[in-house]
Amino acid sequence: MQTIINGARINYERSGAGFPVIFLHAGIADSRMWEPQVPAFAKQFDVIRPDLRGFGKSELPPDPWSPVEDLLALIDDLGLKPVHLIGCSMGGALAIDFALEHPERLSKLVLVGSAIHGFSGRPEHAHLYAESAAARKSGDLDALKEALMYLTLDGPARPRGYVAEPLRTLFLDMNKRQLSADFEKAPPRWSEPPAATRLNEITAPTLVMIGDRDLPNVLEVADLLVESIPDARKAVINDAAHLPNLEHPEEFNRLVLDFLQAD
């Protein structure tokens, strides 16, 4: 399905019926990362999976744009009232910003290996990103995709190639589109002041999910979220890196569905 939001085409997938749940993908993926969740969630919910701008089949506009305004416009375009938001990594950062700017439009929040705008990782972890930084600087997209796959799909605490097919092929295909998008010409505008200084303002019940083999800075973010959001709880998925919903879909689905269905 496609709609025009703020001057550019946005692609989204929709399944099921019931209370709306919007899945926001990671910055190394697109809406396909949530396919293992669709059958289970669509039995009870209206499942909506957009491709964010520059990812999947969604267009970048010619000018700077606001991810929060895009998400609000999509919710309005679909005629939705309050929604549940589930966001992974970059999608989690967007969900946090939306929760701060439009709390009345949000019911529950699920943050999976989330980023936070305004959070700086520890310098001692910088070496983990050396390979991807060198590939980015040289313009070698194939090397960059491999480096990102090791960091996020395998995780630096596990051997390279640890996660098997078909997830590796899916990762590389999802990652291909966003690496070719020109975000310098159409940069996203995120909320100010940055969310890291405002987490205590989030009012929605929040589930913070993390794979125990994720990157160290992401593990730190998860702890910060649980400590700072007033109504937050944490769930850890063992033997999983940055995309635990793909590695352990049954456990992920059970934990999230239990949270969404709880009073």
C-alpha positions, 0 to 999 in steps of 0.5 A: 500500500502507498500514500503521499505524506508531506510531498513524497510517497510512503509505502506501508504494509497492513494486515489484520484488524483490531487495535492498531500496532505500528512497527517501526524498523531499524536503520539497517532494515526496512518493513520486512524485518517485522514479517515474523511478527505479522501472523501472530499479531494480525490475529488480534491487531491492525498491524501497520508496517511503514517503510521510513523515508529512504528505506524499502519502497518509500521516497525521500523528499527533496528537502529536510523532513520530520520523521515525527511529522511523517508518522503523525500524518500516516496515523491521521491518513489512516484514521487511527486514534491511539496506537501502540508503537513498536520500534527497533533501533532508529525506529525506537528513537522515532517512537520515543520522539513521538511519545514525547511530542504526541503522548495523547496519540500513543497507548503503549510503547515497545522499544527494541535495541533502541537508539535515543537522540542525544545519547553518546556512547562510551569512547572505549567502544569506538573500536567496534565501529572501525571496520564500518567507518573505514568501509564508509569512508572508502565508499565500499558499499559491499564491505560496509554491508558486511561490517554492519551485518557483523555488528548488528545481526551477529553482534560483536560478542559472537563469531562472524557468520554466527546467524544463519541463512536466510537472515543473512540474505534478508539483511543484505537486501534490506540494507542495500536501499538505504545505503544508496539513499542521499540523506545529506540532500534530504536530512531528517529533522529530529526533535529538540531538545533531544530525547535523552534529556526528557525520558522522564516525560514519557507517560506511556507504559513501556517495554524495553527489549534487548538482545543480550549479545547486542552492542555495548552502547545499545545495552547501556541505552536499554538500562537508561530507558528502564531507569528514566521512563517512569512506567518501564520494564525490561525483557532480555532475549538471550543469544540475540543481537540487534534484531532479536525479533528475527532471531527468536520470533516466537519468544519475541512475539510472546513477550510483546503480546503479553505486554500489549494485552496486559491491563 
